[in-house]
Amino acid sequence: MEARETVICIGCPLGCRVTVLQDKKGNVTGFKGADCKQGQKYVLDELKNPVRTLTATVRTGDEGYPLLPVRTSRPVLKVLMRPIMRETAKVTARPPVKAGDVIVKNVAKSRADIIATADWPGPGGEG
């Protein structure tokens, strides 16, 4: 049995350092340091299919409010972060925008949208 990877679990407030134990074929044989089953599930998901919610900003073209905060509408695969950021960097938001409005639909074919996290009425308006 050999240890493969240690992950800091965020499944609950404890923040356990969980080491995944695997056999020579790569099959998971156990966990070391996971204080709950929720942690074991989180670590397995993190190793097999790591996802994150991306937060960023997009340009507005407004001197008084040059950047609009945005995020993905759902967690996306970590491997898609760069393509999503490249696509997001090309976007300029158009007013008016309300928090939750879709700025980019199905960004980088991730099945997630880029959505605004703040209101922006437009140039000269209050943000």
Stockholm file with secondary structure:
# STOCKHOLM 1.0

chainA/1-127         MEARETVICIGCPLGCRVTVLQDKKGNVTGFKGADCKQGQKYVLDELKNPVRTLTATVRTGDEGYPLLPVRTSRPVLKVLMRPIMRETAKVTARPPVKAGDVIVKNVAKSRADIIATADWPGPGGEG
#=GR chainA/1-127 SS CEEEEEEECCSSTTCCEEEEEECTTSCEEEEESCCSHHHHHHHHHHHHSCEECCEEEEECSCTTSCEEEEEESSCEEGGGHHHHHHHHHTCBCCSCBCTTCEEETTGGGSSCCEEESSCBCCTTSCC
#=GC SS_cons         CEEEEEEECCSSTTCCEEEEEECTTSCEEEEESCCSHHHHHHHHHHHHSCEECCEEEEECSCTTSCEEEEEESSCEEGGGHHHHHHHHHTCBCCSCBCTTCEEETTGGGSSCCEEESSCBCCTTSCC
//
